[in-house]
Amino acid sequence: MADSKTIAAISTPNAVGGISVLRISGPEAIAAADRVFRPVSGKPLSSHKGYTAAYGTVFDGEEALDDVVATVFRGPKSYTGEDVVEISCHGGLYVTRRILMVIIKQGVSLAGPGEFTKRAFLNGKMSLTQAEGVADLIMASGQQGLRSARGAMQGALYRKIRDCTDRLLTVSGHIAAYMDYPEEEIDPVESNEIRDALADVKAQLDGLLANFDQGKMIREGVETVILGKPNVGKSTLMNLLAGTKKSIVTDIPGTTRDVVEETVTLDGLVLRLADTAGIRETEDFVEKAGVELALQRLDTAQLVLAVFDSSSPLSQEDKDLIQRLEGLPCVAVCNKSDLDQQLDMEYLRAHFPHIVEISARENQGLSELSREVMDVLSLTGTDGSGPMLANLRQFECAQRASNLLGETQATLVGGYTLDAVDVSLESVISVLLELTGERVTDAVVDQVFSHFCVGK
């Protein structure tokens, strides 16, 4: 069970808006709200059923602070599983904070980061992986990330890990019953049964591990760098993707000196774009520094958009860049497709599996670019709402479980006793229960919820 103290916090952003929402949760939530809230109906919140609201005024002593709507949620049918009151007031910073202070003066504690969701987890309202999905939902900045977070919140990963755990528990239970009750007529444990279960669960975990990088891109976005020699249309492409003028576009080579950054969405996928200086040999000190900075971005880039001018033959600078991009996740973007083509497409096809022709100036080719980007990142056909490992904690648990399964398989093949196999199985099951939060330490729980915002 969660802490028995009653907590409160502002659940809306720390900014001026139409309304603000304050949340109170705990055994004294309704009583504390009744001491500061005077409903127009004269009916106290303590007499309200769950999922009902009342209009009235919040007072600090005899000073009226604001007209508000107070909504009552009675545990266990609430977000936290406890009695909850949510107060919706006008969205001014001062009035919102005053109301919070009035609530705190009623003996209510200020909530810590993620404490409402932490209580929901501790009270059995959601699994730990579902709670982590809540955090991902709040941070989602694109459609793909939103779908992934919704999938986690709806239990996609939890159900998959739970199925794996149940499969191993069935095998472990059969082994234990057979070993502990030899006098009973219990069917012998077949090694094929154990082997098949271990192989199936390990394959499922290894599949989750293999897709971790793709899931991370969906949730967090893709570090993307736009490279090319001067005047091929890098900045025009940047402005097209951003939907606004972020980079200066001129016919003068070397206009972009520094890295211009912007976050955009391409077909629901978040790209963290960096428009860089044109790659060329130069004696200009400032431009040279920009070129070096551009090339450094390749070390951390998850995606490269290499831009070439379709209306010009490939130069030596183009070919040098192509060599530098060997083996990197890259889409060759042949810009200025609205002009007569002079580019050696056969040369590009020999070096790039992913090529797209666009006209950034004429706003042509974005859908084709999106398709190639999804393909090079191995995201084509990815179901963002399916089970995915959402963070390093989950990844580490899945990796440990997979490694332990490998050891269990070796124990079985090595001819060890069923007791030894069962001990190894129990280790795997323990790690899977840690992943879902069904068997987890307080330190891990505190660490997970420390990343949440206050009020959620």
NORNORGI-V721006 format. One line per field, one symbol per residue. burial: + if it has 24 or more other ideal C-beta (glycine too) atoms within 12 Angstrom, else -. A space follows every 10 residues. Layout:
burial=???
This chain:
burial=-+---+++++ ++------++ ++++++++++ -++++++++- ----+--+-- --++-+++++ ----++-+++ +++++--+++ ++++++++++ +---++++++ -+++-+-+++ ++-+++++++ +++-++++++ ++++++++++ ++-+++++++ +++-++++-+ ++-++-+++- ++-++--+-- --------+- --++--+++- ++-++--++- ++++++++++ ++++++++++ ++++++++++ ++---++-+- --+++++-++ ++++++++++ ++++++++++ ------+--+ +-+++-++-- ++++++++++ -+-++-++-- ++-++--+++ +++++++--- --+----+-- ++-+++++++ ----++--++ -++++++-+- -+-+++++++ +-+++-++++ ++-++++++- ++-----+-- ++-+++++++ ++++++++-+ ---++--++- ++++++
